[in-house]
Amino acid sequence: MKQWYEELFENYGEKYENEVYTKGTIGECDFIEQEIGNSREKKILDIGCGTGRHSIELAKRGNNVTGIDLSESMLKRAKEKAASQNITVNFLKLDARNLRSKDEFDLVIMLCEGGFSLMETDEMNFKILENAVNALRPKGKLIFTTLNGLFPLFHSVKDFFDSNTKEGNSINSEITFDLMTFRDTSSLDFEDDSGNKKKLKCSVRYYVPSEITWMLKSLGFKSINIYGAKLGAFSRNDKLTTEDFEMLVVAEKD
């Protein structure tokens, strides 16, 4: 049985790129470059790369990038975009829960909930995090975003989605937030790239900063920094608050 995120991205490569949350690529890659010292020769792994927006931009800037994703549809779109720009990216169909890379990359990124937090159990989410850490070389960096568990304690998730959805985008409804599991369950209405209208039942995990810190410490990180994640404008100057829907995590491996 396919999970909701597998069904969503079966045929959604083109429509996905019209979603509001995909519009911050350049600014986000600017931040990533600053974090790796503006080096143009880093080996980067993009987990949950989707249509390759970060992978392609980082490769365009001279980095050696591998992008992995579960969705053939998203990867097909990514490969078409890279080819049209004559950009080389190693795109692979791979489940991050089964990633076997060891000490291979200078940087691992997981942005816009690219796998982590979408899984159906906490153990699966942790496995993705663990595999990402294992893929890093010593002194390598992990940069990822995840849903901020502090936000739904003070705000309506429904109101947030309603105010950040444009015509033609997917629509979240029937949203419930479980305080015991910190999971948001909702219905997602969308139209795929072939014009078929579909409805899916979704479940995503929100994390509070202390959970992220504990998980990363348990995986051997000592340098762990968490910030507010502003679309297209990641910055170490943005202190995480209850107003941030997402948080930005920057951690360095010993």
Residue, then its C-alpha position, 0 to 999 in steps of 0.5 A: m500500500k502506497q503512502w500519501y506522499e508516494e501517491l501525491f508525487e506520482n504525477y505532480g512534478e510540474k504542478y509542484e513547482n507552482e506551490v508557494y513554498t517552492k519559490g525561495t530556491i536562490g536565497e536558500c542556496d545563497f545561505i547554503e553556500q555561505e555555510i560551506g565557505n562559498s567553496r565551489e567544489k563541495k560534494i553535496l547530497d540533497i535528500g528528498c530533492g524533488t524536482g531538483r530545484h536546490s540540487i540544480e542551483l548548487a550544481k550550477r554554482g560548481n558543486n558536485v551534487t547527488g539528489i535522491d528521491l522516492s518519486e520517479s515523476m519528480l526525478k524525471r522533471a529534475k533530470e529534464k530541467a538539468a539537461s535543459q540547462n546543461i547542468t550535471v547532477n547525479f539524480l537517483k531513485l532512492d529511499a532515504r530510509n535505506l541510504r547506505s552512504k558512509d563518510e561520503f559528503d561534505l554537506v547533506i541538505m533536507l529542505c522543504e520537508g524532503g523526507f524527514s517529518l513526512m514518514e509515518t513513524d518517529e522511528m522512520n524519521f529518525k532513520i532518515l536523520e541517522n542515514a544523513v549523518n552517516a553519509l557525512r564526512p568528519k566536519g561535514k554539515l547537515i542543513f535541514t528544515t522541519l515543521n516547528g512544533l511550537f507554531p501549532l501551540f499558538h496558532s491555527v495551522k488551518d489559517f496558516f495554510d489558507s493564507n499561504t495558498k494561491e489559486g491552482n495550489s493544493i488545498n489542505s482541509e479537515i486539519t487536526f493537530d494531536l498534542m500527544t504525538f505532535r502530528d498534523t492530520s489533514s485532507l489534501d485536495f490537488e490536481d495532478d499534472s494530467g488534470n486528475k483531481k485527487k484527495l489524500k489523507c496526510s499525516v506529518r510530524y512537527y518537532v520541537p527544538s529540544e527533540i531535534t537537539w536531543m536526536l542530533k546529540s544522540l547521533g554525535f553532533k555537538s555543534i547544533n543551531i536552530y533558527g526560524a526558517k524564512l522562505g528564500a531568506f535563511s539566516r543565522n540572525d533569525k531566532l526561532t519563535t512561535e511565529d515560525f512555521e518551520m525551523l532551520v537546523v544547521a549542525e556540524k559533524d565532529 
